[in-house]
Amino acid sequence: MALPFPLHTIPTAPWGERQPTREKLTDQSEFAWRMLTRSYLSPESSKDLLAYTPMLHGRLFTETAKFRNHHFQPVRSGLATVPGPDDCAPQNLHLDGHPTHDRPLFVQFCANSPDEFLEAALYVQPFCDAVDLNLGCPQGIARKGHYGAFLQEDWNLIYNLINKLHHKLDIPVTAKMRILETKEKTLEYAKVILSAGASIITVHGRQREQKGHNTGLADWSVLRYLRDHLPPETVIFANGNILKHEDISRCLEETGADGVMSAEGNLCDPGIFAEPPAVGNEGREYWRGRDGKGGYRMDAVFRRYMDILYTYVLETTPPKRKPLFLPSDPKEDGLVGDVAEELDGQTADEPPAKRQKQSKKDEKSTSPSLLAMQPHLFHLLRPLVSKHTDIRDALARSRGGNMAAFEDVLIMVERVVKAGLIDYASNPAQYEDDSPPDPRGEEHETGEQNGDQTSLATAKACKRPWWVCQPYVRPLPKEALEKGSMRISKKDMKKLKGMATVDANVVKPKVESLREKVDQADGVPKPEIPKESMVCG
């Protein structure tokens, strides 16, 4: 199926074959991370990967040039006014929406005023392929601001928001929505959005209440229902339950969607859309164990991310680095990084924190790509920093724009990954789980929901050694209840009938669940992640 409108940077043929898309909400899909995700694809296939900006607040975006320039940087001169032809001259183009390396791109807004939404869209129209209305954000801030998923009861407002852009913009308008209480109600909701002029609908297979410990599974059956009951030319993107590369094709098959969107899966593994290299062609960036399971090494992804920041955002040459370590390297070539050269004469064994105190404090950065470094690295390195808390602490002290501090963290990561690779080579059995699969986890893999499911099978399927990029598998609501980490109201208990029987007014003593036992056996404590590292959606 080809798109029903001319999207000049996306060939219609690949989209007819149903391609993956990606999105992260709030502050988690800025330019540098989009570039990192695209870098794992070939130059040609990267042009077929649709990326979304972070969710921008429509009203704030229209009010001040400062807000615009701190969150969207398509031109060097800034967005003081709605851009004209001179602003879009090739020599003035900068980062977001650059035609040579950051397209196709949709710019995502939250809004509750058609006029403000249109005004914001006019600023970004020359630098993107569509403007997207976010109707999926379920967080408290969206409730207070009356936007995101908290507009879903006001269908007239949603219609007016989309319809105004549909008639006034030169590019398409799209929308992202969540499912409602029933399939029939969700279908009616989708028809309103489409009738307003949305060219694409992205459907998150979770309801608005499914967040935090109550996130649970996305219901792909609702997406299949939409596919079967909407006109065949309707373009639908599926969102939810995309943890690893194999989930993409499975989701396309089960939902009949035209594309697949990934949020948290992409945060944990920016290579999620890339085909794994063939056996024997892993190189130094990809690791594969003797059981055939593999993934990109965290030190390799960290390096690639840093080099993108140097090249595009800071517009400087990345530091010269030695090849990443492999156990097959000669012993004399086992060092990682140009440590002595890059640390102002300090030795490689000196604590990074001490070197940071001796360096000149960097100026506070306003670049969205630099400010997002720490949250991204906490997601990326989650299993590693859970084991190596000194790296967690060093990362917590690092601030966006202080590249020296992040270089120190990178060196620490390279050292422990090297130690992990050596340890695996000497005793691979300790990293392998030979326990039989838990049949209750099969529903978690397929997205079907019942009262006797567990996240253990999915966690086992996704698990890799701690130095390999891997998704975070959330415990299901039933497991969160067993652990005492979630309480539910009587109203919600009725909705979750069959999952657990608890007294909503009593805090149960903490019980060690199967999930906790598995984590303890692996030596993985619950990681401490700063509040700013969390994402919504």
Secondary structure per residue as TSV (DSSP state, phi and psi in degrees):
chain	resnum	aa	ss	phi	psi
A	1	M	-	360.0	126.0
A	2	A	-	-86.2	154.8
A	3	L	-	-63.6	145.6
A	4	P	S	-82.4	15.8
A	5	F	S	-151.2	157.4
A	6	P	-	-75.6	107.3
A	7	L	-	-107.3	98.6
A	8	H	T	-66.5	-18.4
A	9	T	T	-98.0	-3.4
A	10	I	S	-115.7	111.9
A	11	P	-	-60.0	140.4
A	12	T	H	-71.5	-28.5
A	13	A	H	-64.5	-52.2
A	14	P	H	-59.7	-36.1
A	15	W	H	-68.6	-29.6
A	16	G	H	-64.3	-24.8
A	17	E	T	-89.1	3.4
A	18	R	-	68.4	103.6
A	19	Q	E	-113.1	156.0
A	20	P	E	-74.6	145.7
A	21	T	E	-118.5	172.7
A	22	R	E	-142.0	153.3
A	23	E	-	-157.5	146.3
A	24	K	-	-135.4	145.4
A	25	L	-	-97.7	175.0
A	26	T	T	53.0	-119.2
A	27	D	T	-106.2	34.2
A	28	Q	S	-117.9	12.5
A	29	S	-	-135.8	41.9
A	30	E	-	-72.2	174.2
A	31	F	H	-50.6	-51.6
A	32	A	H	-61.8	-38.9
A	33	W	H	-71.1	-35.0
A	34	R	H	-62.7	-42.3
A	35	M	H	-63.6	-39.7
A	36	L	H	-62.0	-44.7
A	37	T	H	-62.6	-43.9
A	38	R	H	-66.2	-27.9
A	39	S	H	-66.2	-18.3
A	40	Y	T	-85.5	-3.0
A	41	L	S	-106.7	161.0
A	42	S	-	-66.8	159.3
A	43	P	H	-54.3	-36.1
A	44	E	H	-74.8	-47.8
A	45	S	H	-70.5	-24.4
A	46	S	H	-65.6	-25.9
A	47	K	T	-72.4	-17.3
A	48	D	T	-93.8	-0.3
A	49	L	-	-92.9	112.8
A	50	L	B	-82.7	127.0
A	51	A	E	-117.1	151.6
A	52	Y	E	-114.3	145.8
A	53	T	E	-73.1	170.7
A	54	P	E	-59.9	161.0
A	55	M	E	-71.6	119.8
A	56	L	E	-101.6	140.6
A	57	H	E	-80.2	116.1
A	58	G	H	-57.3	-46.7
A	59	R	H	-66.6	-47.3
A	60	L	H	-63.5	-34.0
A	61	F	H	-64.4	-32.5
A	62	T	H	-83.8	-19.6
A	63	E	H	-77.9	-43.9
A	64	T	-	-136.8	145.9
A	65	A	H	-66.8	-30.4
A	66	K	H	-61.0	-46.3
A	67	F	H	-62.3	-45.1
A	68	R	H	-59.7	-46.4
A	69	N	H	-72.8	-20.1
A	70	H	H	-86.4	-11.9
A	71	H	H	-123.3	-16.7
A	72	F	-	-148.0	118.1
A	73	Q	-	-126.4	68.0
A	74	P	S	-81.4	-23.3
A	75	V	B	-132.8	151.7
A	76	R	T	-69.9	-30.0
A	77	S	T	-79.0	-7.9
A	78	G	-	82.3	169.8
A	79	L	-	-107.6	66.2
A	80	A	S	-67.5	-36.2
A	81	T	S	-135.7	172.5
A	82	V	S	-59.0	124.9
A	83	P	-	-65.0	142.6
A	84	G	-	-110.8	-172.6
A	85	P	T	-57.9	-39.6
A	86	D	T	-65.6	-35.1
A	87	D	T	-66.5	-26.8
A	88	C	T	-94.8	12.2
A	89	A	-	-61.5	143.4
A	90	P	G	-52.4	-38.0
A	91	Q	G	-71.0	-14.8
A	92	N	G	-97.8	-10.6
A	93	L	B	-67.5	144.2
A	94	H	-	-124.9	-96.0
A	95	L	S	-111.3	-77.5
A	96	D	T	-59.9	127.4
A	97	G	T	72.7	18.5
A	98	H	-	-60.8	129.3
A	99	P	T	-64.9	-19.6
A	100	T	T	-89.6	-22.5
A	101	H	T	-146.0	-0.5
A	102	D	S	-130.2	44.5
A	103	R	-	-137.8	151.1
A	104	P	S	-71.5	149.8
A	105	L	E	-142.8	131.3
A	106	F	E	-106.9	134.8
A	107	V	E	-96.9	128.3
A	108	Q	E	-107.4	127.8
A	109	F	E	-123.2	151.3
A	110	C	E	-105.8	142.4
A	111	A	-	-161.8	156.6
A	112	N	S	-136.9	10.7
A	113	S	-	-128.2	120.4
A	114	P	H	-57.2	-39.2
A	115	D	H	-66.7	-44.4
A	116	E	H	-66.5	-38.3
A	117	F	H	-61.8	-44.3
A	118	L	H	-65.2	-43.8
A	119	E	H	-61.2	-43.3
A	120	A	H	-63.7	-40.9
A	121	A	H	-64.7	-33.7
A	122	L	H	-65.2	-28.8
A	123	Y	H	-67.6	-35.0
A	124	V	H	-101.4	-11.2
A	125	Q	G	-51.2	-41.8
A	126	P	G	-69.6	-12.1
A	127	F	G	-116.1	12.7
A	128	C	-	-146.8	175.5
A	129	D	S	-103.6	-13.2
A	130	A	E	-168.5	159.6
A	131	V	E	-112.1	133.4
A	132	D	E	-113.5	136.1
A	133	L	E	-97.1	119.8
A	134	N	E	-83.7	114.1
A	135	L	E	-115.6	21.7
A	136	G	-	-116.7	-14.0
A	137	C	-	-65.6	122.3
A	138	P	-	-103.0	6.1
A	139	Q	S	-77.3	164.2
A	140	G	H	-59.7	-35.3
A	141	I	H	-64.2	-31.3
A	142	A	H	-71.7	-34.1
A	143	R	H	-64.2	-46.5
A	144	K	H	-63.9	-39.6
A	145	G	H	-86.0	-5.6
A	146	H	T	56.6	63.7
A	147	Y	-	-151.0	-173.9
A	148	G	G	62.9	-137.7
A	149	A	G	-67.9	-12.5
A	150	F	G	-86.9	9.4
A	151	L	G	-96.4	-6.2
A	152	Q	T	-69.2	-10.6
A	153	E	T	-88.7	-14.3
A	154	D	-	-104.9	77.5
A	155	W	H	-68.7	-30.2
A	156	N	H	-64.6	-43.3
A	157	L	H	-64.1	-44.2
A	158	I	H	-59.5	-43.7
A	159	Y	H	-59.3	-45.9
A	160	N	H	-67.0	-38.1
A	161	L	H	-59.1	-49.0
A	162	I	H	-74.2	-42.5
A	163	N	H	-65.0	-35.4
A	164	K	H	-63.5	-44.4
A	165	L	H	-69.5	-35.6
A	166	H	H	-57.8	-35.7
A	167	H	H	-91.1	-23.1
A	168	K	H	-103.7	-20.1
A	169	L	-	-93.7	156.8
A	170	D	S	-90.1	-6.9
A	171	I	S	-120.3	165.1
A	172	P	-	-69.4	161.1
A	173	V	E	-117.0	139.0
A	174	T	E	-128.6	174.1
A	175	A	E	-148.7	147.9
A	176	K	E	-115.2	128.8
A	177	M	E	-131.1	165.3
A	178	R	E	-110.1	160.2
A	179	I	-	-75.4	156.5
A	180	L	-	-102.6	-165.2
A	181	E	S	-65.9	-32.0
A	182	T	S	-131.7	161.3
A	183	K	H	-63.0	-40.2
A	184	E	H	-65.3	-42.3
A	185	K	H	-66.6	-38.3
A	186	T	H	-63.2	-40.1
A	187	L	H	-63.5	-43.0
A	188	E	H	-62.7	-41.4
A	189	Y	H	-62.1	-46.3
A	190	A	H	-61.8	-38.1
A	191	K	H	-65.1	-35.3
A	192	V	H	-63.5	-45.3
A	193	I	H	-62.8	-43.9
A	194	L	H	-69.0	-38.2
A	195	S	H	-66.6	-24.2
A	196	A	T	-73.9	-17.7
A	197	G	T	121.8	7.8
A	198	A	-	-66.3	127.8
A	199	S	S	-82.6	-25.5
A	200	I	E	-139.8	141.2
A	201	I	E	-117.2	131.0
A	202	T	E	-103.0	124.6
A	203	V	E	-112.8	115.3
A	204	H	E	-84.9	122.7
A	205	G	S	-78.7	27.7
A	206	R	S	-123.8	153.8
A	207	Q	-	-82.4	166.8
A	208	R	T	-59.0	-33.9
A	209	E	T	-76.0	-11.3
A	210	Q	-	-85.1	93.3
A	211	K	-	-154.7	164.2
A	212	G	G	59.8	-136.3
A	213	H	G	-66.3	-18.8
A	214	N	G	-97.2	20.0
A	215	T	-	-60.2	-49.0
A	216	G	-	60.4	-155.3
A	217	L	-	-103.4	147.9
A	218	A	-	-75.5	141.0
A	219	D	-	-96.4	98.0
A	220	W	H	-68.9	-20.7
A	221	S	H	-65.3	-29.7
A	222	V	H	-68.9	-38.4
A	223	L	H	-65.5	-39.4
A	224	R	H	-64.1	-37.7
A	225	Y	H	-61.9	-42.3
A	226	L	H	-63.7	-43.0
A	227	R	H	-59.4	-39.8
A	228	D	H	-79.0	-19.6
A	229	H	H	-114.7	-5.1
A	230	L	S	-96.6	158.6
A	231	P	-	-54.3	143.7
A	232	P	T	-61.1	-23.3
A	233	E	T	-81.3	-5.3
A	234	T	-	-65.7	130.5
A	235	V	E	-93.9	120.7
A	236	I	E	-122.8	130.7
A	237	F	E	-106.7	136.1
A	238	A	E	-97.4	142.0
A	239	N	E	-137.7	134.2
A	240	G	S	121.6	137.4
A	241	N	-	72.1	19.3
A	242	I	-	-97.1	95.3
A	243	L	-	-101.7	-31.0
A	244	K	S	-144.2	170.5
A	245	H	T	-57.8	-38.7
A	246	E	H	-65.6	-22.9
A	247	D	H	-68.9	-22.3
A	248	I	H	-64.3	-53.9
A	249	S	H	-66.2	-35.0
A	250	R	H	-65.8	-40.2
A	251	C	H	-66.4	-43.6
A	252	L	H	-59.7	-39.8
A	253	E	H	-69.6	-44.2
A	254	E	H	-78.3	-30.5
A	255	T	H	-98.7	-22.4
A	256	G	-	72.6	15.7
A	257	A	-	-70.7	162.8
A	258	D	S	-89.7	-17.0
A	259	G	E	-158.6	162.8
A	260	V	E	-124.1	131.3
A	261	M	E	-107.3	136.3
A	262	S	E	-123.9	136.9
A	263	A	S	-115.5	-80.2
A	264	E	H	-67.5	-32.6
A	265	G	H	-60.0	-36.9
A	266	N	H	-73.1	-31.2
A	267	L	H	-64.6	-37.9
A	268	C	H	-82.0	-27.2
A	269	D	-	-147.5	94.7
A	270	P	T	-65.9	-10.8
A	271	G	T	-92.7	16.0
A	272	I	T	-61.8	-28.8
A	273	F	T	-87.1	-8.8
A	274	A	S	-89.9	142.7
A	275	E	-	-67.5	133.7
A	276	P	-	-60.8	146.3
A	277	P	-	-63.2	153.6
A	278	A	-	-64.9	154.5
A	279	V	T	-58.1	129.2
A	280	G	T	96.3	-12.9
A	281	N	-	-114.0	28.6
A	282	E	-	-67.2	-33.3
A	283	G	T	67.5	-153.5
A	284	R	T	-96.7	-13.0
A	285	E	T	-93.3	-26.0
A	286	Y	E	-109.1	135.8
A	287	W	E	-112.4	138.9
A	288	R	E	-135.5	128.4
A	289	G	-	-83.3	177.0
A	290	R	T	-71.4	-15.7
A	291	D	T	-86.1	1.0
A	292	G	S	90.9	-14.4
A	293	K	-	-76.9	143.9
A	294	G	E	-156.5	-174.6
A	295	G	E	175.5	171.3
A	296	Y	E	-74.5	137.7
A	297	R	B	-68.6	140.8
A	298	M	H	-65.3	-37.0
A	299	D	H	-66.6	-33.6
A	300	A	H	-69.6	-42.6
A	301	V	H	-66.7	-41.5
A	302	F	H	-57.7	-48.0
A	303	R	H	-59.4	-47.8
A	304	R	H	-61.6	-41.8
A	305	Y	H	-60.8	-46.7
A	306	M	H	-61.5	-43.1
A	307	D	H	-65.3	-34.5
A	308	I	H	-65.6	-41.6
A	309	L	I	-62.3	-44.1
A	310	Y	I	-61.0	-48.1
A	311	T	I	-69.9	-48.4
A	312	Y	I	-97.2	-44.3
A	313	V	I	-82.5	-48.7
A	314	L	S	-88.0	-15.1
A	315	E	-	52.9	52.3
A	316	T	S	-139.4	164.6
A	317	T	-	-75.8	129.5
A	318	P	-	-61.9	153.7
A	319	P	-	-59.5	146.1
A	320	K	-	-72.9	131.0
A	321	R	-	-127.1	148.5
A	322	K	-	-78.7	158.7
A	323	P	-	-57.3	148.0
A	324	L	-	-62.0	150.5
A	325	F	-	-70.2	141.5
A	326	L	-	-129.1	142.7
A	327	P	T	-58.0	-23.3
A	328	S	T	-81.3	-6.0
A	329	D	S	-66.1	148.8
A	330	P	-	-58.6	147.1
A	331	K	G	-56.8	-36.8
A	332	E	G	-70.2	-14.0
A	333	D	G	-102.5	18.9
A	334	G	-	-79.7	-10.6
A	335	L	-	-68.7	150.4
A	336	V	-	-118.0	134.3
A	337	G	S	79.8	152.5
A	338	D	-	-83.6	69.8
A	339	V	H	-62.3	-52.1
A	340	A	H	-63.1	-36.7
A	341	E	H	-76.2	-32.7
A	342	E	H	-91.8	-5.2
A	343	L	T	-117.6	33.7
A	344	D	T	52.1	42.5
A	345	G	T	85.9	-4.0
A	346	Q	-	-75.5	154.6
A	347	T	-	-82.9	159.2
A	348	A	T	-68.1	-23.1
A	349	D	T	-86.5	-6.0
A	350	E	S	-74.8	137.0
A	351	P	-	-58.3	132.6
A	352	P	H	-55.9	-35.5
A	353	A	H	-61.5	-37.0
A	354	K	H	-66.8	-39.6
A	355	R	H	-65.9	-35.2
A	356	Q	H	-62.6	-39.3
A	357	K	H	-66.4	-27.5
A	358	Q	H	-83.9	-14.8
A	359	S	S	-86.8	155.8
A	360	K	-	-72.3	133.5
A	361	K	-	-65.7	129.0
A	362	D	-	-73.4	154.0
A	363	E	-	-68.1	149.4
A	364	K	-	-64.6	129.1
A	365	S	-	-88.2	148.0
A	366	T	-	-113.8	2.3
A	367	S	-	-72.1	126.6
A	368	P	H	-60.9	-32.4
A	369	S	H	-68.6	-34.7
A	370	L	H	-79.9	-37.5
A	371	L	H	-67.2	-23.4
A	372	A	T	-87.7	-1.2
A	373	M	H	-59.7	-50.8
A	374	Q	H	-63.2	-48.6
A	375	P	H	-57.8	-41.6
A	376	H	H	-62.1	-42.9
A	377	L	H	-71.4	-29.8
A	378	F	H	-65.5	-38.5
A	379	H	H	-67.2	-48.4
A	380	L	H	-62.4	-43.0
A	381	L	T	-97.1	14.4
A	382	R	H	-49.1	-52.9
A	383	P	H	-64.5	-33.9
A	384	L	H	-70.4	-46.7
A	385	V	H	-73.0	-18.6
A	386	S	H	-67.7	-32.7
A	387	K	H	-88.4	-38.9
A	388	H	-	-111.5	87.3
A	389	T	H	-70.4	-20.3
A	390	D	H	-66.1	-35.2
A	391	I	H	-71.1	-38.5
A	392	R	H	-57.7	-44.9
A	393	D	H	-67.0	-40.3
A	394	A	H	-64.6	-39.1
A	395	L	H	-66.9	-38.0
A	396	A	H	-63.7	-28.8
A	397	R	H	-82.4	-13.5
A	398	S	-	-83.1	138.6
A	399	R	-	-120.0	148.7
A	400	G	T	-53.8	130.6
A	401	G	T	98.5	-22.0
A	402	N	-	-84.7	80.9
A	403	M	H	-63.7	-32.4
A	404	A	H	-61.6	-40.1
A	405	A	H	-64.7	-41.3
A	406	F	H	-72.3	-30.6
A	407	E	H	-63.2	-38.1
A	408	D	H	-62.4	-43.5
A	409	V	H	-63.8	-40.3
A	410	L	H	-59.5	-43.1
A	411	I	H	-62.3	-41.4
A	412	M	H	-62.8	-41.5
A	413	V	H	-63.6	-43.9
A	414	E	H	-61.2	-37.8
A	415	R	H	-65.6	-47.0
A	416	V	H	-72.9	-31.9
A	417	V	H	-64.0	-41.3
A	418	K	H	-58.1	-45.9
A	419	A	H	-62.9	-39.5
A	420	G	H	-64.7	-40.7
A	421	L	H	-64.7	-39.7
A	422	I	H	-66.0	-41.3
A	423	D	H	-64.7	-41.1
A	424	Y	H	-64.3	-42.2
A	425	A	H	-61.9	-32.2
A	426	S	H	-84.0	-28.1
A	427	N	-	-153.1	76.0
A	428	P	G	-67.5	-24.2
A	429	A	G	-60.8	-29.9
A	430	Q	G	-68.7	-16.4
A	431	Y	G	-98.9	1.5
A	432	E	-	-108.6	143.0
A	433	D	-	-111.0	109.7
A	434	D	-	-97.6	9.0
A	435	S	S	-68.6	148.9
A	436	P	-	-65.7	150.5
A	437	P	-	-65.6	149.3
A	438	D	-	-89.1	113.6
A	439	P	G	-61.5	-22.3
A	440	R	G	-69.6	-16.2
A	441	G	G	-86.0	-5.8
A	442	E	H	-63.5	-35.5
A	443	E	H	-66.3	-32.8
A	444	H	H	-65.4	-35.6
A	445	E	H	-68.7	-35.4
A	446	T	H	-92.5	-12.2
A	447	G	T	88.6	-1.1
A	448	E	-	-80.0	148.9
A	449	Q	-	-121.5	134.7
A	450	N	-	-150.0	-175.6
A	451	G	T	-88.2	1.8
A	452	D	T	-125.8	33.3
A	453	Q	-	-98.7	163.1
A	454	T	-	-145.0	156.1
A	455	S	S	-88.4	-1.3
A	456	L	H	-63.2	-43.1
A	457	A	H	-64.9	-41.3
A	458	T	H	-66.1	-42.4
A	459	A	H	-61.1	-39.2
A	460	K	H	-67.8	-41.0
A	461	A	H	-65.5	-32.9
A	462	C	H	-89.8	-14.7
A	463	K	-	-68.2	135.3
A	464	R	-	-133.3	168.4
A	465	P	-	-55.9	154.1
A	466	W	T	-62.8	-13.5
A	467	W	T	-95.1	4.5
A	468	V	B	-109.2	137.8
A	469	C	-	-58.7	133.7
A	470	Q	-	-158.1	151.2
A	471	P	-	-75.6	155.4
A	472	Y	-	-89.8	120.5
A	473	V	-	-95.1	112.2
A	474	R	-	-70.3	138.1
A	475	P	-	-60.7	143.4
A	476	L	-	-71.8	160.0
A	477	P	H	-51.7	-39.8
A	478	K	H	-60.5	-40.5
A	479	E	H	-69.9	-37.2
A	480	A	H	-63.4	-36.3
A	481	L	H	-66.2	-42.1
A	482	E	H	-62.3	-35.6
A	483	K	H	-79.3	-12.6
A	484	G	T	81.4	12.7
A	485	S	S	-90.9	-3.1
A	486	M	-	-141.3	138.7
A	487	R	-	-120.7	146.0
A	488	I	-	-125.1	153.1
A	489	S	-	-80.2	168.9
A	490	K	H	-63.7	-34.7
A	491	K	H	-64.4	-44.9
A	492	D	H	-71.3	-27.9
A	493	M	H	-62.4	-35.0
A	494	K	H	-65.8	-37.6
A	495	K	H	-69.6	-30.4
A	496	L	T	-101.2	27.4
A	497	K	T	-56.3	131.6
A	498	G	T	96.2	-15.7
A	499	M	T	-85.5	-39.7
A	500	A	-	-165.8	153.5
A	501	T	-	-118.3	109.4
A	502	V	-	-136.2	158.3
A	503	D	-	-88.1	114.5
A	504	A	T	-65.5	-19.1
A	505	N	T	-96.2	1.8
A	506	V	S	-117.9	129.9
A	507	V	-	-86.2	113.6
A	508	K	-	-75.6	145.9
A	509	P	-	-62.2	148.3
A	510	K	-	-64.6	128.8
A	511	V	-	-115.1	134.8
A	512	E	-	-74.2	113.6
A	513	S	-	-87.4	171.1
A	514	L	H	-59.4	-39.3
A	515	R	H	-61.8	-42.8
A	516	E	H	-65.9	-37.8
A	517	K	H	-62.4	-41.4
A	518	V	H	-63.0	-44.8
A	519	D	H	-62.5	-40.9
A	520	Q	H	-66.1	-38.9
A	521	A	H	-63.3	-30.7
A	522	D	T	-85.8	-4.7
A	523	G	T	71.7	30.2
A	524	V	-	-111.6	102.0
A	525	P	-	-76.9	167.5
A	526	K	-	-67.4	121.8
A	527	P	-	-74.4	151.9
A	528	E	-	-98.7	114.1
A	529	I	-	-115.6	128.5
A	530	P	-	-56.3	151.9
A	531	K	G	-56.5	-36.5
A	532	E	G	-71.8	-7.7
A	533	S	G	-87.2	-5.0
A	534	M	-	-86.4	151.1
A	535	V	-	-123.9	159.2
A	536	C	-	-107.4	175.2
A	537	G	-	105.6	360.0
